Structures are given as structure tokens and as C-alpha cells.
Amino acid sequence: MNTPSLDWSLPYASHRSAVMGRNVVSTSQPLAAQAGLRMLLAGGNAVDAAIAAAMALTVVEPTGCGLGSDGFAIVWDGKELHGLNASGRSPAAWTPEYFEKLGGIPETGWNAVTVPGAVSAWVALSKRLGKLPFAQLAQPAIDYARNGFPVSPTIARLWALGAAKLGAQPGFAECFIPNGRVPQAGEIFRSEAHARTLELIAETEGEAFYRGVIAERIAAHAQVHGGAMTMADLAAHQADWVGTIHQRFGDSVIHEIPPNGQGIAALMALGMLDAHGIGAHPVDDVETVHASIEAMKLAFADLHQYNADIDAMPVKPEALLNPDYLRRRAALIDTTRAGDPGYGAPRPGGTVYLAAADASGMMVSFIQSNYMGFGSGVVVPGTGISLQNRGHGFNLTPGHANQVAPRKRPSHTIIPAFAMHADGTPQMAFGVMGGPMQSQGHTQMALRVLRYGQNPQAAADAPRWRITGGKGVAVEPGFDPVVAAALRARGHEVTVEEGNGVFAFGGAQLVLRNGSTYIAGSDPRKDGHAVAF
């Protein structure tokens, strides 16, 4: 019997302990974590676990990702670090003139959709680094879709918000508002269409999605609803092994995927904080928080000016990460006043997230997303494929590195992160969901765990801040009011954001290596859950 009439609020403070084991999976949804654990118990490795969890998340957390998502991964295979960019490119027909006729780049609908890349991420990871058959990895997700799963309270709330915004988009209501209403917390949701699509993806190792019957359905739906995506656009897609970019931070080295992702902003902020001498005051002291906010503002100013498809960037990552440049930027931090910085001029010379690790030493940092909740709102009928709205990440500014163009990757928000010890051994897989919060979250997690020694669960639990433009700073309700007042005294325009933590401050997952075992933290802002054995 369903229990939708229960009061699902959590009115009392609680303290969650970190999870420890030789094999761990940490995700934003318990059923997805269990899917990953099933692969480890079946003899698979951390990559198999991550793929199974990612597939399951498209079913059990459709408010953050879907079969039409993009994806990125960083993997330590036991000997070396790999970086995968599986974000999609724009349709060949997308030009500035195309969108000028539309009055701009929309946030919803088919003209916000770039080629979805998550499926290609799963396939590329499995072929290169996995152990189990690809079809086996999809089985938990297929089971959840076909036989149903109970919708969690957090997902139910986000589902209702998404439906109110996107219910009129092509295919959305048929898939996500069955029988005229969204599912309530505790109710069982099923999607036979999603199950069948997963089976096709599994049987063909993704070929059906990009060059077969699924691609035909995607392209046909685009044509009917005024989209530009074609079979040729889908067939041209490929996931790219791109390595990582990195930044020394104390005794650690933080790795991110190269642009088009925003991870470079976290590296820049951490590099500035190192140059600034962060660590002299407690982690939650106003001096630490103020300096962190100011470094993040400086990094974001450069991000918004320069970040784009790496092939289109006039200023390359190595220039933005040049130690001399970061020292110059750090010198702009006023320790007494909030700033509103512009971008610098470097000289040549710088969602859903999950982490998994296994007893062999393999560690995975993986993220996939539809971008703004359900993304574009477009769902291909009879497939369960909800499509991202990554095209909205482009701009129409003439000459800008991120100006829209054919077959180009947009500046992207989703980013996995990985920390290595300075001696070249793996340290931590981590990530924080939530649009522009992600690089800010990476900075805060690295600061807490790697500089101040907080355990992963405490770092995930700690109230977070987020810059909002100009001198604006949003903080969570649990943020220390004394520190908030001290920030206001320095000119920060601080607001406390109530009841919007999932969207505004994201959710974190962290897996820290501890000798031959791991310590995992998972974020209660979503349905974060870590499992281990």
C-alpha cells in the first residue's frame, strides 16, 4: 500500500557518519548506489559499478539526468589517470544567424538540445576500463524502469517543480505526468519505454542510440518540432579521452577535465588560495570564507570570458593556470573588502554525480546531467529519452570564444574532480552537483578535506556559500550567522536561501582513499547514499 499522505519533512538535525570499506559506491540516490554495488559483488570493478549506477540514475533520478544527458569522467585505473569528455556538440545547422531569427538561444525545447553524450560515456568507459559485459551493467536500471521503484521525497518535490515548468514541452507529459499528475513520494513509478530503450542501448553497445533505430526516432522528433538535429549530427558524435588539467594545492594535486567544462575555475581559485596563504585561520572563520569567495569571483570572471570548446579558446588552460598569473590574481584579493572583479589578461605560458572505488585500487569520478533539472523538457515519445538543454550554455556575442557555431561544444557546467597526492598516488574522487555551484563546491570540498583535514561526510554536510554576481553571496540556512554578519561588514551582499538547497547548493559525493580502504561521504541535500563492503 502506498503512503503518499505521510509527512515527508525532516524537522530534526541529524549527524550522518562516513561510510568505510574496501569497495564503495557513493551516489545521489540509494537505489543507484545499490546498482553499482551489485556489479562489484558480481566481480566487476569500480568502472562497472559507476556505469551501472549512472544508468540507474537516469531512471530513479530523472529530475537530474536522463538518457539524453551529457557525461564526464576521471578514472584512476591503478597506474594512471584518465579523463573522458562525453559532452555533445551542436547540430551542424546551428549558427548565430539561426538563433538571431529565433530571438536568442532558448532555455527549453528542441533548439536548446545539443547531441547527448552520456550513452557514449558509458560505452567508452566500459570498453576501455570495464570488466563485466556491457549488457549486464544495464540490468539494474532496466529492472527499475520495467518493474518500478518508489519515488523518494526529494525527487517527488523536484519532479513537481519540473512538471510545472516543462509540462507543455513535446513528449514530457506522456512520460513524466502519467494519468495527468506527477508521482507522489512513496508511489511506484514505471517506464516500459525507458526499459526498452536501455535494452537496445545494452544490446548494441550504444550504436542504436547514435546510428540506429533510436537515432532515427530522435532525429524524426526534432524535425517535427522545429529542431535542427539530424541523423548525421548524432552519427558524428564521439566521446573523447582528453586527459586532465591540474593544479597543485598544498600536498595535493587537483585534477579536472579540460574545457569546455568549468573545472578550470576551481583549479584557478585553489591556486590563488595557495598563493594567498589560505589555512592560517580555521576553516569556517570569516578570513577563510572571505578569501575563498574573493578567489572564486576572480576565477569566475576569467571563466565567463575565456571558457569554451577548447579548440575555440584564444587563451588556453595553461595560460590561465600559470603560477605567475595566479599569483597576480591572488594579489587582487582585498582582505578587508568585497570586490567585484573583471577578467584578467594572462600572458601565454594556463546534475548527478557519483564516485566509486574498488579493492584493486581503481577509483572513478563520474558526472552526468540534463542541466536545468529535466533539461530542455523534450522527451522522445515511446523511448523515455529526456534531453538536456546544453545549447543554452552558448552565447551570441560576436567573437566570443563561446559563441554558438556548428558542431561545437558549449561551455559546460558539469565537472568531475580527482585529487592525487603529490607523490603521484590517488587520494580522492569528488564532485558537487548544481550548475554554476560545481566549481565553487569543488573549491570548498578540497579546502575542507585536503587543507583542513575534515572527513568526507563532514565536508559534505557543512553549510555552503555561493557567489551570485557582483558582490552577492548566497548562504545556506545553517551557515554561521556571526560569519554572515562579518561578511556583510566587509561589503558582501549576503542572502540566506531557504528551501532551495538541492538546486542552489548542489549535492556532494566524496570517496577518500585511506590506505587499503576508502572513506565515503554523501550529501543529505539530495538523497545521497554510500554503500560499501
Secondary structure as the mmCIF struct_conf table of DSSP 4:
data_model
#
loop_
_struct_conf.conf_type_id
_struct_conf.id
_struct_conf.beg_label_comp_id
_struct_conf.beg_label_asym_id
_struct_conf.beg_label_seq_id
_struct_conf.end_label_comp_id
_struct_conf.end_label_asym_id
_struct_conf.end_label_seq_id
TURN_TY1_P TURN_TY1_P1 PRO A 4 SER A 5
BEND BEND1 LEU A 6 LEU A 6
BEND BEND2 TYR A 12 TYR A 12
HELX_LH_PP_P HELX_LH_PP_P1 ARG A 16 ALA A 18
STRN STRN1 VAL A 19 GLY A 21
BEND BEND3 ARG A 22 ASN A 23
STRN STRN2 VAL A 24 THR A 27
BEND BEND4 SER A 28 GLN A 29
HELX_RH_AL_P HELX_RH_AL_P1 PRO A 30 LEU A 41
TURN_TY1_P TURN_TY1_P2 ALA A 42 GLY A 43
HELX_RH_AL_P HELX_RH_AL_P2 ALA A 46 VAL A 60
TURN_TY1_P TURN_TY1_P3 PRO A 62 GLY A 64
TURN_TY1_P TURN_TY1_P4 LEU A 67 LEU A 67
STRN STRN3 GLY A 68 GLY A 68
STRN STRN4 ASP A 70 TRP A 76
BEND BEND5 GLY A 78 LYS A 79
STRN STRN5 LEU A 81 ALA A 86
HELX_LH_PP_P HELX_LH_PP_P2 SER A 87 PRO A 91
TURN_TY1_P TURN_TY1_P5 ALA A 92 ALA A 93
HELX_RH_AL_P HELX_RH_AL_P3 PRO A 96 GLU A 100
TURN_TY1_P TURN_TY1_P6 LYS A 101 GLY A 103
BEND BEND6 GLY A 104 GLY A 104
BEND BEND7 GLU A 107 GLY A 109
HELX_RH_3T_P HELX_RH_3T_P1 TRP A 110 ALA A 112
HELX_LH_PP_P HELX_LH_PP_P3 VAL A 113 PRO A 116
HELX_RH_AL_P HELX_RH_AL_P4 ALA A 118 LEU A 129
BEND BEND8 LEU A 132 LEU A 132
HELX_RH_AL_P HELX_RH_AL_P5 PHE A 134 ASN A 147
STRN STRN6 PHE A 149 PRO A 150
HELX_LH_PP_P HELX_LH_PP_P4 VAL A 151 SER A 152
HELX_RH_AL_P HELX_RH_AL_P6 PRO A 153 LEU A 166
TURN_TY1_P TURN_TY1_P7 GLY A 167 ALA A 168
BEND BEND9 GLN A 169 GLN A 169
TURN_TY1_P TURN_TY1_P8 PRO A 170 GLY A 171
HELX_RH_AL_P HELX_RH_AL_P7 PHE A 172 PHE A 176
BEND BEND10 ILE A 177 ILE A 177
HELX_RH_3T_P HELX_RH_3T_P2 PRO A 178 GLY A 180
BEND BEND11 ARG A 181 ARG A 181
HELX_LH_PP_P HELX_LH_PP_P5 VAL A 182 GLN A 184
TURN_TY1_P TURN_TY1_P9 ALA A 185 GLY A 186
STRN STRN7 ILE A 188 PHE A 189
HELX_RH_AL_P HELX_RH_AL_P8 GLU A 192 THR A 204
TURN_TY1_P TURN_TY1_P10 GLU A 205 GLY A 206
HELX_RH_AL_P HELX_RH_AL_P9 GLU A 207 ARG A 211
BEND BEND12 GLY A 212 GLY A 212
HELX_RH_AL_P HELX_RH_AL_P10 VAL A 213 VAL A 224
TURN_TY1_P TURN_TY1_P11 HIS A 225 GLY A 226
HELX_RH_AL_P HELX_RH_AL_P11 MET A 231 ALA A 235
TURN_TY1_P TURN_TY1_P12 ALA A 236 ALA A 236
STRN STRN8 ASP A 240 TRP A 241
STRN STRN9 ILE A 245 PHE A 249
TURN_TY1_P TURN_TY1_P13 GLY A 250 ASP A 251
STRN STRN10 SER A 252 GLU A 256
HELX_LH_PP_P HELX_LH_PP_P6 ILE A 257 PRO A 258
TURN_TY1_P TURN_TY1_P14 PRO A 259 ASN A 260
STRN STRN11 GLY A 261 GLY A 261
TURN_TY1_P TURN_TY1_P15 GLN A 262 GLN A 262
HELX_RH_AL_P HELX_RH_AL_P12 GLY A 263 HIS A 276
TURN_TY1_P TURN_TY1_P16 GLY A 277 GLY A 279
BEND BEND13 ALA A 280 HIS A 281
TURN_TY1_P TURN_TY1_P17 VAL A 283 ASP A 284
BEND BEND14 ASP A 285 ASP A 285
HELX_RH_AL_P HELX_RH_AL_P13 VAL A 286 TYR A 306
BEND BEND15 ALA A 308 ALA A 308
HELX_RH_3T_P HELX_RH_3T_P3 ILE A 310 ALA A 312
BEND BEND16 PRO A 314 VAL A 315
HELX_RH_AL_P HELX_RH_AL_P14 PRO A 317 LEU A 320
TURN_TY1_P TURN_TY1_P18 LEU A 321 LEU A 321
HELX_RH_AL_P HELX_RH_AL_P15 PRO A 323 ALA A 330
TURN_TY1_P TURN_TY1_P19 ALA A 331 LEU A 332
BEND BEND17 THR A 335 ARG A 337
HELX_LH_PP_P HELX_LH_PP_P7 PRO A 346 PRO A 348
STRN STRN12 VAL A 352 ALA A 357
TURN_TY1_P TURN_TY1_P20 ALA A 359 SER A 360
BEND BEND18 GLY A 361 GLY A 361
STRN STRN13 MET A 363 SER A 369
BEND BEND19 TYR A 371 MET A 372
TURN_TY1_P TURN_TY1_P21 GLY A 373 SER A 376
STRN STRN14 VAL A 379 VAL A 380
TURN_TY1_P TURN_TY1_P22 PRO A 381 GLY A 384
STRN STRN15 ILE A 385 SER A 386
STRN STRN16 LEU A 387 LEU A 387
HELX_RH_3T_P HELX_RH_3T_P4 ARG A 390 GLY A 393
STRN STRN17 ASN A 395 ASN A 395
TURN_TY1_P TURN_TY1_P23 PRO A 398 GLY A 399
TURN_TY1_P TURN_TY1_P24 ALA A 401 ASN A 402
STRN STRN18 GLN A 403 GLN A 403
TURN_TY1_P TURN_TY1_P25 PRO A 406 ARG A 407
HELX_LH_PP_P HELX_LH_PP_P8 ARG A 409 SER A 411
STRN STRN19 HIS A 412 HIS A 412
STRN STRN20 ALA A 417 HIS A 421
TURN_TY1_P TURN_TY1_P26 ALA A 422 ASP A 423
BEND BEND20 GLY A 424 GLY A 424
STRN STRN21 PRO A 426 VAL A 432
BEND BEND21 GLY A 434 GLY A 434
TURN_TY1_P TURN_TY1_P27 GLY A 435 PRO A 436
HELX_RH_AL_P HELX_RH_AL_P16 MET A 437 ALA A 446
HELX_RH_PI_P HELX_RH_PI_P1 LEU A 447 ARG A 451
TURN_TY1_P TURN_TY1_P28 TYR A 452 TYR A 452
HELX_RH_AL_P HELX_RH_AL_P17 PRO A 456 ASP A 461
BEND BEND22 ALA A 462 ALA A 462
STRN STRN22 TRP A 465 GLY A 469
TURN_TY1_P TURN_TY1_P29 GLY A 470 LYS A 471
STRN STRN23 GLY A 472 VAL A 475
TURN_TY1_P TURN_TY1_P30 PRO A 477 GLY A 478
BEND BEND23 PHE A 479 PHE A 479
HELX_RH_AL_P HELX_RH_AL_P18 PRO A 481 ALA A 489
TURN_TY1_P TURN_TY1_P31 ARG A 490 GLY A 491
STRN STRN24 GLU A 493 VAL A 496
BEND BEND24 GLY A 499 GLY A 499
HELX_RH_AL_P HELX_RH_AL_P19 GLY A 501 PHE A 505
STRN STRN25 ALA A 508 ASN A 514
TURN_TY1_P TURN_TY1_P32 GLY A 515 SER A 516
STRN STRN26 THR A 517 SER A 522
TURN_TY1_P TURN_TY1_P33 PRO A 524 ASP A 527
STRN STRN27 HIS A 529 ALA A 532
#
